[in-house]
């Protein structure tokens, strides 16, 4: 279940630095979440940190990327084992 930022985003910049997987980035108009990097903070925290800090509650489950906890944990492990550039 990768997360998704809706068009209600006000570009307040608080979510991006909270993402431990660097999945959040500035899109053309609003912040976006790369579903290939989003683990909903599984492996890092008990709940998605971007959702916790979002003042307008515009971060929700992405309708096209609903994944199990096992899949998210496997992605977390894969991301942790990849070398950083």
PDB file with SEQRES, HELIX, SHEET and CRYST1 records, atoms N, CA, C and O in Angstrom:
SEQRES   1 A   85  UNK UNK UNK UNK UNK UNK UNK UNK UNK UNK UNK UNK UNK          
SEQRES   2 A   85  UNK UNK UNK UNK UNK UNK UNK UNK UNK UNK UNK UNK UNK          
SEQRES   3 A   85  UNK UNK UNK UNK UNK UNK UNK UNK UNK UNK UNK UNK UNK          
SEQRES   4 A   85  UNK UNK UNK UNK UNK UNK UNK UNK UNK UNK UNK UNK UNK          
SEQRES   5 A   85  UNK UNK UNK UNK UNK UNK UNK UNK UNK UNK UNK UNK UNK          
SEQRES   6 A   85  UNK UNK UNK UNK UNK UNK UNK UNK UNK UNK UNK UNK UNK          
SEQRES   7 A   85  UNK UNK UNK UNK UNK UNK UNK                                  
HELIX    1 AA1 UNK A   16  UNK A   18  5                                   3    
HELIX    2 AA2 UNK A   49  UNK A   53  1                                   5    
HELIX    3 AA3 UNK A   69  UNK A   81  1                                  13    
SHEET    1 AA1 2 UNK A   3  UNK A   5  0                                        
SHEET    2 AA1 2 UNK A  59  UNK A  61 -1                                        
SHEET    1 AA2 2 UNK A  24  UNK A  26  0                                        
SHEET    2 AA2 2 UNK A  31  UNK A  33 -1                                        
CRYST1    1.000    1.000    1.000  90.00  90.00  90.00 P 1           1          
ATOM      1  N   UNK A   1       0.823  -1.180   0.000  1.00  0.00           N  
ATOM      2  CA  UNK A   1       0.000   0.000   0.000  1.00  0.00           C  
ATOM      3  C   UNK A   1       0.865   1.241   0.000  1.00  0.00           C  
ATOM      4  O   UNK A   1       1.017   1.887   1.037  1.00  0.00           O  
ATOM      5  N   UNK A   2       1.413   1.573  -1.097  1.00  0.00           N  
ATOM      6  CA  UNK A   2       2.151   2.832  -1.185  1.00  0.00           C  
ATOM      7  C   UNK A   2       1.180   3.972  -0.950  1.00  0.00           C  
ATOM      8  O   UNK A   2      -0.019   3.845  -1.197  1.00  0.00           O  
ATOM      9  N   UNK A   3       1.699   5.059  -0.483  1.00  0.00           N  
ATOM     10  CA  UNK A   3       0.868   6.220  -0.211  1.00  0.00           C  
ATOM     11  C   UNK A   3       0.851   7.156  -1.407  1.00  0.00           C  
ATOM     12  O   UNK A   3       1.653   7.032  -2.333  1.00  0.00           O  
ATOM     13  N   UNK A   4      -0.080   8.090  -1.362  1.00  0.00           N  
ATOM     14  CA  UNK A   4      -0.318   9.020  -2.461  1.00  0.00           C  
ATOM     15  C   UNK A   4      -0.674  10.372  -1.852  1.00  0.00           C  
ATOM     16  O   UNK A   4      -1.409  10.438  -0.866  1.00  0.00           O  
ATOM     17  N   UNK A   5      -0.157  11.442  -2.433  1.00  0.00           N  
ATOM     18  CA  UNK A   5      -0.485  12.794  -1.982  1.00  0.00           C  
ATOM     19  C   UNK A   5      -1.540  13.354  -2.928  1.00  0.00           C  
ATOM     20  O   UNK A   5      -1.342  13.385  -4.142  1.00  0.00           O  
ATOM     21  N   UNK A   6      -2.651  13.793  -2.371  1.00  0.00           N  
ATOM     22  CA  UNK A   6      -3.756  14.297  -3.183  1.00  0.00           C  
ATOM     23  C   UNK A   6      -3.528  15.759  -3.558  1.00  0.00           C  
ATOM     24  O   UNK A   6      -2.607  16.406  -3.060  1.00  0.00           O  
ATOM     25  N   UNK A   7      -4.370  16.257  -4.429  1.00  0.00           N  
ATOM     26  CA  UNK A   7      -4.228  17.636  -4.909  1.00  0.00           C  
ATOM     27  C   UNK A   7      -4.542  18.673  -3.838  1.00  0.00           C  
ATOM     28  O   UNK A   7      -4.385  19.869  -4.081  1.00  0.00           O  
ATOM     29  N   UNK A   8      -4.978  18.244  -2.672  1.00  0.00           N  
ATOM     30  CA  UNK A   8      -5.189  19.178  -1.568  1.00  0.00           C  
ATOM     31  C   UNK A   8      -3.868  19.623  -0.944  1.00  0.00           C  
ATOM     32  O   UNK A   8      -3.863  20.483  -0.063  1.00  0.00           O  
ATOM     33  N   UNK A   9      -2.754  19.054  -1.386  1.00  0.00           N  
ATOM     34  CA  UNK A   9      -1.426  19.393  -0.868  1.00  0.00           C  
ATOM     35  C   UNK A   9      -1.195  20.905  -0.973  1.00  0.00           C  
ATOM     36  O   UNK A   9      -1.497  21.520  -1.996  1.00  0.00           O  
ATOM     37  N   UNK A  10      -0.660  21.488   0.095  1.00  0.00           N  
ATOM     38  CA  UNK A  10      -0.379  22.926   0.110  1.00  0.00           C  
ATOM     39  C   UNK A  10       1.120  23.212  -0.004  1.00  0.00           C  
ATOM     40  O   UNK A  10       1.553  24.345   0.208  1.00  0.00           O  
ATOM     41  N   UNK A  11       1.904  22.202  -0.333  1.00  0.00           N  
ATOM     42  CA  UNK A  11       3.361  22.348  -0.506  1.00  0.00           C  
ATOM     43  C   UNK A  11       4.031  22.971   0.718  1.00  0.00           C  
ATOM     44  O   UNK A  11       4.851  23.881   0.595  1.00  0.00           O  
ATOM     45  N   UNK A  12       3.680  22.481   1.869  1.00  0.00           N  
ATOM     46  CA  UNK A  12       4.226  23.043   3.110  1.00  0.00           C  
ATOM     47  C   UNK A  12       5.626  22.528   3.430  1.00  0.00           C  
ATOM     48  O   UNK A  12       6.287  23.056   4.324  1.00  0.00           O  
ATOM     49  N   UNK A  13       6.082  21.507   2.714  1.00  0.00           N  
ATOM     50  CA  UNK A  13       7.440  20.973   2.860  1.00  0.00           C  
ATOM     51  C   UNK A  13       7.688  20.139   4.117  1.00  0.00           C  
ATOM     52  O   UNK A  13       8.840  19.794   4.378  1.00  0.00           O  
ATOM     53  N   UNK A  14       6.691  19.803   4.890  1.00  0.00           N  
ATOM     54  CA  UNK A  14       6.966  19.052   6.117  1.00  0.00           C  
ATOM     55  C   UNK A  14       7.073  17.546   5.891  1.00  0.00           C  
ATOM     56  O   UNK A  14       7.713  16.857   6.685  1.00  0.00           O  
ATOM     57  N   UNK A  15       6.469  17.023   4.841  1.00  0.00           N  
ATOM     58  CA  UNK A  15       6.484  15.572   4.629  1.00  0.00           C  
ATOM     59  C   UNK A  15       7.795  15.069   4.052  1.00  0.00           C  
ATOM     60  O   UNK A  15       8.276  14.010   4.457  1.00  0.00           O  
ATOM     61  N   UNK A  16       8.372  15.789   3.135  1.00  0.00           N  
ATOM     62  CA  UNK A  16       9.563  15.314   2.419  1.00  0.00           C  
ATOM     63  C   UNK A  16      10.704  14.916   3.357  1.00  0.00           C  
ATOM     64  O   UNK A  16      11.236  13.816   3.205  1.00  0.00           O  
ATOM     65  N   UNK A  17      11.104  15.743   4.309  1.00  0.00           N  
ATOM     66  CA  UNK A  17      12.221  15.351   5.163  1.00  0.00           C  
ATOM     67  C   UNK A  17      11.892  14.214   6.140  1.00  0.00           C  
ATOM     68  O   UNK A  17      12.798  13.625   6.732  1.00  0.00           O  
ATOM     69  N   UNK A  18      10.618  13.908   6.308  1.00  0.00           N  
ATOM     70  CA  UNK A  18      10.222  12.847   7.232  1.00  0.00           C  
ATOM     71  C   UNK A  18      10.330  11.449   6.618  1.00  0.00           C  
ATOM     72  O   UNK A  18      10.314  10.454   7.342  1.00  0.00           O  
ATOM     73  N   UNK A  19      10.438  11.367   5.299  1.00  0.00           N  
ATOM     74  CA  UNK A  19      10.430  10.073   4.619  1.00  0.00           C  
ATOM     75  C   UNK A  19      11.792   9.385   4.722  1.00  0.00           C  
ATOM     76  O   UNK A  19      12.773   9.884   4.172  1.00  0.00           O  
ATOM     77  N   UNK A  20      11.868   8.245   5.419  1.00  0.00           N  
ATOM     78  CA  UNK A  20      13.144   7.560   5.573  1.00  0.00           C  
ATOM     79  C   UNK A  20      13.636   6.890   4.289  1.00  0.00           C  
ATOM     80  O   UNK A  20      14.807   6.523   4.193  1.00  0.00           O  
ATOM     81  N   UNK A  21      12.754   6.728   3.308  1.00  0.00           N  
ATOM     82  CA  UNK A  21      13.120   6.074   2.049  1.00  0.00           C  
ATOM     83  C   UNK A  21      13.348   7.057   0.907  1.00  0.00           C  
ATOM     84  O   UNK A  21      13.612   6.647  -0.223  1.00  0.00           O  
ATOM     85  N   UNK A  22      13.246   8.351   1.197  1.00  0.00           N  
ATOM     86  CA  UNK A  22      13.400   9.393   0.174  1.00  0.00           C  
ATOM     87  C   UNK A  22      12.415   9.204  -0.978  1.00  0.00           C  
ATOM     88  O   UNK A  22      12.741   9.467  -2.135  1.00  0.00           O  
ATOM     89  N   UNK A  23      11.218   8.750  -0.650  1.00  0.00           N  
ATOM     90  CA  UNK A  23      10.185   8.497  -1.660  1.00  0.00           C  
ATOM     91  C   UNK A  23       9.404   9.752  -2.031  1.00  0.00           C  
ATOM     92  O   UNK A  23       8.750   9.786  -3.074  1.00  0.00           O  
ATOM     93  N   UNK A  24       9.462  10.772  -1.201  1.00  0.00           N  
ATOM     94  CA  UNK A  24       8.683  11.990  -1.439  1.00  0.00           C  
ATOM     95  C   UNK A  24       9.556  13.017  -2.143  1.00  0.00           C  
ATOM     96  O   UNK A  24      10.701  13.254  -1.758  1.00  0.00           O  
ATOM     97  N   UNK A  25       8.997  13.617  -3.176  1.00  0.00           N  
ATOM     98  CA  UNK A  25       9.737  14.614  -3.951  1.00  0.00           C  
ATOM     99  C   UNK A  25       8.755  15.659  -4.479  1.00  0.00           C  
ATOM    100  O   UNK A  25       7.547  15.426  -4.528  1.00  0.00           O  
ATOM    101  N   UNK A  26       9.293  16.808  -4.872  1.00  0.00           N  
ATOM    102  CA  UNK A  26       8.458  17.870  -5.425  1.00  0.00           C  
ATOM    103  C   UNK A  26       8.140  17.534  -6.870  1.00  0.00           C  
ATOM    104  O   UNK A  26       9.044  17.390  -7.692  1.00  0.00           O  
ATOM    105  N   UNK A  27       6.857  17.408  -7.182  1.00  0.00           N  
ATOM    106  CA  UNK A  27       6.416  17.164  -8.552  1.00  0.00           C  
ATOM    107  C   UNK A  27       6.264  18.482  -9.289  1.00  0.00           C  
ATOM    108  O   UNK A  27       6.798  19.507  -8.864  1.00  0.00           O  
ATOM    109  N   UNK A  28       5.540  18.452 -10.385  1.00  0.00           N  
ATOM    110  CA  UNK A  28       5.352  19.677 -11.167  1.00  0.00           C  
ATOM    111  C   UNK A  28       4.574  20.743 -10.405  1.00  0.00           C  
ATOM    112  O   UNK A  28       4.872  21.933 -10.512  1.00  0.00           O  
ATOM    113  N   UNK A  29       3.571  20.312  -9.633  1.00  0.00           N  
ATOM    114  CA  UNK A  29       2.749  21.275  -8.896  1.00  0.00           C  
ATOM    115  C   UNK A  29       2.705  21.019  -7.404  1.00  0.00           C  
ATOM    116  O   UNK A  29       2.673  21.962  -6.613  1.00  0.00           O  
ATOM    117  N   UNK A  30       2.704  19.750  -7.005  1.00  0.00           N  
ATOM    118  CA  UNK A  30       2.632  19.386  -5.589  1.00  0.00           C  
ATOM    119  C   UNK A  30       3.642  18.275  -5.317  1.00  0.00           C  
ATOM    120  O   UNK A  30       4.246  17.721  -6.236  1.00  0.00           O  
ATOM    121  N   UNK A  31       3.807  17.968  -4.044  1.00  0.00           N  
ATOM    122  CA  UNK A  31       4.677  16.854  -3.682  1.00  0.00           C  
ATOM    123  C   UNK A  31       4.056  15.547  -4.151  1.00  0.00           C  
ATOM    124  O   UNK A  31       2.835  15.406  -4.212  1.00  0.00           O  
ATOM    125  N   UNK A  32       4.915  14.600  -4.479  1.00  0.00           N  
ATOM    126  CA  UNK A  32       4.482  13.289  -4.947  1.00  0.00           C  
ATOM    127  C   UNK A  32       5.255  12.213  -4.204  1.00  0.00           C  
ATOM    128  O   UNK A  32       6.288  12.488  -3.593  1.00  0.00           O  
ATOM    129  N   UNK A  33       4.751  10.984  -4.259  1.00  0.00           N  
ATOM    130  CA  UNK A  33       5.401   9.851  -3.606  1.00  0.00           C  
ATOM    131  C   UNK A  33       5.697   8.795  -4.656  1.00  0.00           C  
ATOM    132  O   UNK A  33       4.802   8.379  -5.392  1.00  0.00           O  
ATOM    133  N   UNK A  34       6.940   8.362  -4.730  1.00  0.00           N  
ATOM    134  CA  UNK A  34       7.332   7.292  -5.637  1.00  0.00           C  
ATOM    135  C   UNK A  34       6.887   5.970  -5.012  1.00  0.00           C  
ATOM    136  O   UNK A  34       7.427   5.577  -3.978  1.00  0.00           O  
ATOM    137  N   UNK A  35       5.910   5.267  -5.617  1.00  0.00           N  
ATOM    138  CA  UNK A  35       5.407   4.027  -5.020  1.00  0.00           C  
ATOM    139  C   UNK A  35       6.452   2.914  -4.980  1.00  0.00           C  
ATOM    140  O   UNK A  35       6.303   1.963  -4.213  1.00  0.00           O  
ATOM    141  N   UNK A  36       7.495   3.013  -5.781  1.00  0.00           N  
ATOM    142  CA  UNK A  36       8.550   2.002  -5.760  1.00  0.00           C  
ATOM    143  C   UNK A  36       9.494   2.171  -4.575  1.00  0.00           C  
ATOM    144  O   UNK A  36      10.280   1.275  -4.268  1.00  0.00           O  
ATOM    145  N   UNK A  37       9.414   3.321  -3.911  1.00  0.00           N  
ATOM    146  CA  UNK A  37      10.256   3.574  -2.743  1.00  0.00           C  
ATOM    147  C   UNK A  37       9.456   3.636  -1.437  1.00  0.00           C  
ATOM    148  O   UNK A  37      10.027   3.530  -0.352  1.00  0.00           O  
ATOM    149  N   UNK A  38       8.162   3.805  -1.541  1.00  0.00           N  
ATOM    150  CA  UNK A  38       7.328   3.951  -0.346  1.00  0.00           C  
ATOM    151  C   UNK A  38       7.076   2.594   0.317  1.00  0.00           C  
ATOM    152  O   UNK A  38       6.628   1.645  -0.326  1.00  0.00           O  
ATOM    153  N   UNK A  39       7.374   2.528   1.609  1.00  0.00           N  
ATOM    154  CA  UNK A  39       7.067   1.334   2.397  1.00  0.00           C  
ATOM    155  C   UNK A  39       6.071   1.656   3.503  1.00  0.00           C  
ATOM    156  O   UNK A  39       5.860   0.845   4.404  1.00  0.00           O  
ATOM    157  N   UNK A  40       5.460   2.832   3.438  1.00  0.00           N  
ATOM    158  CA  UNK A  40       4.577   3.314   4.500  1.00  0.00           C  
ATOM    159  C   UNK A  40       5.299   3.291   5.834  1.00  0.00           C  
ATOM    160  O   UNK A  40       4.682   3.112   6.885  1.00  0.00           O  
ATOM    161  N   UNK A  41       6.603   3.472   5.785  1.00  0.00           N  
ATOM    162  CA  UNK A  41       7.494   3.486   6.944  1.00  0.00           C  
ATOM    163  C   UNK A  41       7.627   2.118   7.613  1.00  0.00           C  
ATOM    164  O   UNK A  41       8.204   2.024   8.696  1.00  0.00           O  
ATOM    165  N   UNK A  42       7.109   1.061   6.996  1.00  0.00           N  
ATOM    166  CA  UNK A  42       7.314  -0.291   7.516  1.00  0.00           C  
ATOM    167  C   UNK A  42       8.819  -0.535   7.572  1.00  0.00           C  
ATOM    168  O   UNK A  42       9.540  -0.260   6.613  1.00  0.00           O  
ATOM    169  N   UNK A  43       9.278  -1.052   8.702  1.00  0.00           N  
ATOM    170  CA  UNK A  43      10.696  -1.284   8.903  1.00  0.00           C  
ATOM    171  C   UNK A  43      11.378  -0.129   9.613  1.00  0.00           C  
ATOM    172  O   UNK A  43      12.452  -0.301  10.189  1.00  0.00           O  
ATOM    173  N   UNK A  44      10.768   1.036   9.577  1.00  0.00           N  
ATOM    174  CA  UNK A  44      11.334   2.224  10.226  1.00  0.00           C  
ATOM    175  C   UNK A  44      10.500   2.652  11.436  1.00  0.00           C  
ATOM    176  O   UNK A  44      11.033   2.851  12.528  1.00  0.00           O  
ATOM    177  N   UNK A  45       9.195   2.790  11.229  1.00  0.00           N  
ATOM    178  CA  UNK A  45       8.303   3.315  12.253  1.00  0.00           C  
ATOM    179  C   UNK A  45       7.002   2.508  12.277  1.00  0.00           C  
ATOM    180  O   UNK A  45       6.739   1.711  11.376  1.00  0.00           O  
ATOM    181  N   UNK A  46       6.197   2.724  13.313  1.00  0.00           N  
ATOM    182  CA  UNK A  46       4.919   2.026  13.443  1.00  0.00           C  
ATOM    183  C   UNK A  46       3.827   2.602  12.556  1.00  0.00           C  
ATOM    184  O   UNK A  46       2.825   1.938  12.292  1.00  0.00           O  
ATOM    185  N   UNK A  47       4.017   3.841  12.093  1.00  0.00           N  
ATOM    186  CA  UNK A  47       3.030   4.478  11.232  1.00  0.00           C  
ATOM    187  C   UNK A  47       3.744   5.395  10.252  1.00  0.00           C  
ATOM    188  O   UNK A  47       4.855   5.847  10.530  1.00  0.00           O  
ATOM    189  N   UNK A  48       3.125   5.678   9.106  1.00  0.00           N  
ATOM    190  CA  UNK A  48       3.758   6.547   8.112  1.00  0.00           C  
ATOM    191  C   UNK A  48       3.996   7.947   8.671  1.00  0.00           C  
ATOM    192  O   UNK A  48       3.056   8.632   9.073  1.00  0.00           O  
ATOM    193  N   UNK A  49       5.240   8.358   8.692  1.00  0.00           N  
ATOM    194  CA  UNK A  49       5.588   9.640   9.280  1.00  0.00           C  
ATOM    195  C   UNK A  49       5.061  10.823   8.485  1.00  0.00           C  
ATOM    196  O   UNK A  49       4.758  11.864   9.068  1.00  0.00           O  
ATOM    197  N   UNK A  50       4.945  10.691   7.171  1.00  0.00           N  
ATOM    198  CA  UNK A  50       4.404  11.790   6.373  1.00  0.00           C  
ATOM    199  C   UNK A  50       2.945  12.055   6.739  1.00  0.00           C  
ATOM    200  O   UNK A  50       2.506  13.205   6.773  1.00  0.00           O  
ATOM    201  N   UNK A  51       2.203  10.993   7.012  1.00  0.00           N  
ATOM    202  CA  UNK A  51       0.798  11.136   7.397  1.00  0.00           C  
ATOM    203  C   UNK A  51       0.712  11.825   8.760  1.00  0.00           C  
ATOM    204  O   UNK A  51      -0.156  12.668   8.983  1.00  0.00           O  
ATOM    205  N   UNK A  52       1.609  11.463   9.656  1.00  0.00           N  
ATOM    206  CA  UNK A  52       1.615  12.037  11.002  1.00  0.00           C  
ATOM    207  C   UNK A  52       1.815  13.550  10.963  1.00  0.00           C  
ATOM    208  O   UNK A  52       1.158  14.282  11.704  1.00  0.00           O  
ATOM    209  N   UNK A  53       2.717  14.022  10.104  1.00  0.00           N  
ATOM    210  CA  UNK A  53       3.050  15.456  10.102  1.00  0.00           C  
ATOM    211  C   UNK A  53       2.218  16.304   9.139  1.00  0.00           C  
ATOM    212  O   UNK A  53       2.264  17.531   9.222  1.00  0.00           O  
ATOM    213  N   UNK A  54       1.470  15.699   8.241  1.00  0.00           N  
ATOM    214  CA  UNK A  54       0.727  16.458   7.235  1.00  0.00           C  
ATOM    215  C   UNK A  54      -0.381  17.301   7.885  1.00  0.00           C  
ATOM    216  O   UNK A  54      -1.290  16.747   8.504  1.00  0.00           O  
ATOM    217  N   UNK A  55      -0.314  18.635   7.751  1.00  0.00           N  
ATOM    218  CA  UNK A  55      -1.311  19.486   8.397  1.00  0.00           C  
ATOM    219  C   UNK A  55      -2.669  19.514   7.692  1.00  0.00           C  
ATOM    220  O   UNK A  55      -3.659  19.942   8.285  1.00  0.00           O  
ATOM    221  N   UNK A  56      -2.730  19.065   6.439  1.00  0.00           N  
ATOM    222  CA  UNK A  56      -4.007  19.108   5.721  1.00  0.00           C  
ATOM    223  C   UNK A  56      -4.563  17.719   5.418  1.00  0.00           C  
ATOM    224  O   UNK A  56      -5.564  17.586   4.714  1.00  0.00           O  
ATOM    225  N   UNK A  57      -3.919  16.696   5.948  1.00  0.00           N  
ATOM    226  CA  UNK A  57      -4.378  15.314   5.796  1.00  0.00           C  
ATOM    227  C   UNK A  57      -4.635  14.945   4.337  1.00  0.00           C  
ATOM    228  O   UNK A  57      -5.694  14.421   3.992  1.00  0.00           O  
ATOM    229  N   UNK A  58      -3.643  15.231   3.483  1.00  0.00           N  
ATOM    230  CA  UNK A  58      -3.804  14.962   2.051  1.00  0.00           C  
ATOM    231  C   UNK A  58      -3.022  13.732   1.585  1.00  0.00           C  
ATOM    232  O   UNK A  58      -2.841  13.536   0.384  1.00  0.00           O  
ATOM    233  N   UNK A  59      -2.559  12.906   2.521  1.00  0.00           N  
ATOM    234  CA  UNK A  59      -1.811  11.702   2.166  1.00  0.00           C  
ATOM    235  C   UNK A  59      -2.681  10.492   2.483  1.00  0.00           C  
ATOM    236  O   UNK A  59      -3.127  10.298   3.613  1.00  0.00           O  
ATOM    237  N   UNK A  60      -2.906   9.688   1.452  1.00  0.00           N  
ATOM    238  CA  UNK A  60      -3.788   8.529   1.600  1.00  0.00           C  
ATOM    239  C   UNK A  60      -3.180   7.330   0.890  1.00  0.00           C  
ATOM    240  O   UNK A  60      -2.180   7.448   0.181  1.00  0.00           O  
ATOM    241  N   UNK A  61      -3.805   6.168   1.096  1.00  0.00           N  
ATOM    242  CA  UNK A  61      -3.361   4.955   0.418  1.00  0.00           C  
ATOM    243  C   UNK A  61      -3.580   5.128  -1.071  1.00  0.00           C  
ATOM    244  O   UNK A  61      -4.648   5.556  -1.508  1.00  0.00           O  
ATOM    245  N   UNK A  62      -2.564   4.793  -1.846  1.00  0.00           N  
ATOM    246  CA  UNK A  62      -2.651   4.906  -3.304  1.00  0.00           C  
ATOM    247  C   UNK A  62      -3.582   3.803  -3.813  1.00  0.00           C  
ATOM    248  O   UNK A  62      -3.342   2.629  -3.532  1.00  0.00           O  
ATOM    249  N   UNK A  63      -4.631   4.149  -4.550  1.00  0.00           N  
ATOM    250  CA  UNK A  63      -5.614   3.145  -4.984  1.00  0.00           C  
ATOM    251  C   UNK A  63      -5.033   2.081  -5.922  1.00  0.00           C  
ATOM    252  O   UNK A  63      -5.579   0.981  -6.007  1.00  0.00           O  
ATOM    253  N   UNK A  64      -3.956   2.382  -6.616  1.00  0.00           N  
ATOM    254  CA  UNK A  64      -3.374   1.420  -7.557  1.00  0.00           C  
ATOM    255  C   UNK A  64      -2.178   0.672  -6.982  1.00  0.00           C  
ATOM    256  O   UNK A  64      -1.580  -0.151  -7.675  1.00  0.00           O  
ATOM    257  N   UNK A  65      -1.821   0.937  -5.738  1.00  0.00           N  
ATOM    258  CA  UNK A  65      -0.647   0.299  -5.140  1.00  0.00           C  
ATOM    259  C   UNK A  65      -0.969  -0.224  -3.749  1.00  0.00           C  
ATOM    260  O   UNK A  65      -0.309   0.146  -2.778  1.00  0.00           O  
ATOM    261  N   UNK A  66      -1.976  -1.080  -3.647  1.00  0.00           N  
ATOM    262  CA  UNK A  66      -2.332  -1.660  -2.363  1.00  0.00           C  
ATOM    263  C   UNK A  66      -1.535  -2.941  -2.177  1.00  0.00           C  
ATOM    264  O   UNK A  66      -1.707  -3.912  -2.913  1.00  0.00           O  
ATOM    265  N   UNK A  67      -0.654  -2.923  -1.171  1.00  0.00           N  
ATOM    266  CA  UNK A  67       0.268  -4.024  -0.955  1.00  0.00           C  
ATOM    267  C   UNK A  67       0.198  -4.515   0.484  1.00  0.00           C  
ATOM    268  O   UNK A  67      -0.187  -3.770   1.386  1.00  0.00           O  
ATOM    269  N   UNK A  68       0.570  -5.766   0.692  1.00  0.00           N  
ATOM    270  CA  UNK A  68       0.553  -6.346   2.028  1.00  0.00           C  
ATOM    271  C   UNK A  68       1.731  -5.844   2.853  1.00  0.00           C  
ATOM    272  O   UNK A  68       2.691  -5.288   2.320  1.00  0.00           O  
ATOM    273  N   UNK A  69       1.638  -6.049   4.149  1.00  0.00           N  
ATOM    274  CA  UNK A  69       2.734  -5.695   5.044  1.00  0.00           C  
ATOM    275  C   UNK A  69       3.997  -6.473   4.668  1.00  0.00           C  
ATOM    276  O   UNK A  69       5.105  -5.945   4.766  1.00  0.00           O  
ATOM    277  N   UNK A  70       3.831  -7.723   4.239  1.00  0.00           N  
ATOM    278  CA  UNK A  70       4.973  -8.543   3.836  1.00  0.00           C  
ATOM    279  C   UNK A  70       5.682  -7.941   2.619  1.00  0.00           C  
ATOM    280  O   UNK A  70       6.912  -7.923   2.561  1.00  0.00           O  
ATOM    281  N   UNK A  71       4.910  -7.452   1.656  1.00  0.00           N  
ATOM    282  CA  UNK A  71       5.485  -6.824   0.468  1.00  0.00           C  
ATOM    283  C   UNK A  71       6.216  -5.540   0.838  1.00  0.00           C  
ATOM    284  O   UNK A  71       7.307  -5.270   0.335  1.00  0.00           O  
ATOM    285  N   UNK A  72       5.611  -4.755   1.716  1.00  0.00           N  
ATOM    286  CA  UNK A  72       6.247  -3.515   2.152  1.00  0.00           C  
ATOM    287  C   UNK A  72       7.536  -3.798   2.918  1.00  0.00           C  
ATOM    288  O   UNK A  72       8.529  -3.089   2.754  1.00  0.00           O  
ATOM    289  N   UNK A  73       7.519  -4.838   3.757  1.00  0.00           N  
ATOM    290  CA  UNK A  73       8.722  -5.195   4.505  1.00  0.00           C  
ATOM    291  C   UNK A  73       9.814  -5.705   3.570  1.00  0.00           C  
ATOM    292  O   UNK A  73      10.990  -5.399   3.765  1.00  0.00           O  
ATOM    293  N   UNK A  74       9.431  -6.482   2.556  1.00  0.00           N  
ATOM    294  CA  UNK A  74      10.406  -6.959   1.571  1.00  0.00           C  
ATOM    295  C   UNK A  74      11.024  -5.776   0.820  1.00  0.00           C  
ATOM    296  O   UNK A  74      12.228  -5.771   0.563  1.00  0.00           O  
ATOM    297  N   UNK A  75      10.214  -4.776   0.467  1.00  0.00           N  
ATOM    298  CA  UNK A  75      10.734  -3.575  -0.198  1.00  0.00           C  
ATOM    299  C   UNK A  75      11.691  -2.833   0.739  1.00  0.00           C  
ATOM    300  O   UNK A  75      12.747  -2.364   0.314  1.00  0.00           O  
ATOM    301  N   UNK A  76      11.316  -2.731   2.004  1.00  0.00           N  
ATOM    302  CA  UNK A  76      12.196  -2.089   2.991  1.00  0.00           C  
ATOM    303  C   UNK A  76      13.565  -2.780   3.005  1.00  0.00           C  
ATOM    304  O   UNK A  76      14.597  -2.111   2.963  1.00  0.00           O  
ATOM    305  N   UNK A  77      13.575  -4.114   3.064  1.00  0.00           N  
ATOM    306  CA  UNK A  77      14.841  -4.852   3.095  1.00  0.00           C  
ATOM    307  C   UNK A  77      15.633  -4.652   1.801  1.00  0.00           C  
ATOM    308  O   UNK A  77      16.856  -4.513   1.834  1.00  0.00           O  
ATOM    309  N   UNK A  78      14.942  -4.638   0.675  1.00  0.00           N  
ATOM    310  CA  UNK A  78      15.620  -4.414  -0.608  1.00  0.00           C  
ATOM    311  C   UNK A  78      16.243  -3.023  -0.650  1.00  0.00           C  
ATOM    312  O   UNK A  78      17.386  -2.864  -1.078  1.00  0.00           O  
ATOM    313  N   UNK A  79      15.504  -2.029  -0.212  1.00  0.00           N  
ATOM    314  CA  UNK A  79      16.009  -0.653  -0.217  1.00  0.00           C  
ATOM    315  C   UNK A  79      17.192  -0.504   0.728  1.00  0.00           C  
ATOM    316  O   UNK A  79      18.120   0.250   0.438  1.00  0.00           O  
ATOM    317  N   UNK A  80      17.172  -1.207   1.845  1.00  0.00           N  
ATOM    318  CA  UNK A  80      18.266  -1.118   2.810  1.00  0.00           C  
ATOM    319  C   UNK A  80      19.546  -1.771   2.280  1.00  0.00           C  
ATOM    320  O   UNK A  80      20.652  -1.391   2.663  1.00  0.00           O  
ATOM    321  N   UNK A  81      19.379  -2.749   1.402  1.00  0.00           N  
ATOM    322  CA  UNK A  81      20.559  -3.453   0.902  1.00  0.00           C  
ATOM    323  C   UNK A  81      21.160  -2.803  -0.338  1.00  0.00           C  
ATOM    324  O   UNK A  81      22.283  -3.127  -0.725  1.00  0.00           O  
ATOM    325  N   UNK A  82      20.416  -1.880  -0.971  1.00  0.00           N  
ATOM    326  CA  UNK A  82      20.934  -1.194  -2.153  1.00  0.00           C  
ATOM    327  C   UNK A  82      21.949  -0.146  -1.754  1.00  0.00           C  
ATOM    328  O   UNK A  82      21.745   0.572  -0.775  1.00  0.00           O  
ATOM    329  N   UNK A  83      23.054  -0.045  -2.505  1.00  0.00           N  
ATOM    330  CA  UNK A  83      24.040   0.995  -2.189  1.00  0.00           C  
ATOM    331  C   UNK A  83      23.472   2.380  -2.479  1.00  0.00           C  
ATOM    332  O   UNK A  83      22.729   2.569  -3.442  1.00  0.00           O  
ATOM    333  N   UNK A  84      23.824   3.331  -1.646  1.00  0.00           N  
ATOM    334  CA  UNK A  84      23.382   4.712  -1.867  1.00  0.00           C  
ATOM    335  C   UNK A  84      24.399   5.423  -2.754  1.00  0.00           C  
ATOM    336  O   UNK A  84      25.598   5.146  -2.710  1.00  0.00           O  
ATOM    337  N   UNK A  85      23.885   6.340  -3.555  1.00  0.00           N  
ATOM    338  CA  UNK A  85      24.774   7.078  -4.454  1.00  0.00           C  
ATOM    339  C   UNK A  85      24.940   8.497  -4.009  1.00  0.00           C  
ATOM    340  O   UNK A  85      25.656   9.265  -4.651  1.00  0.00           O  
TER     341      UNK A  85                                                      
END                                                                             
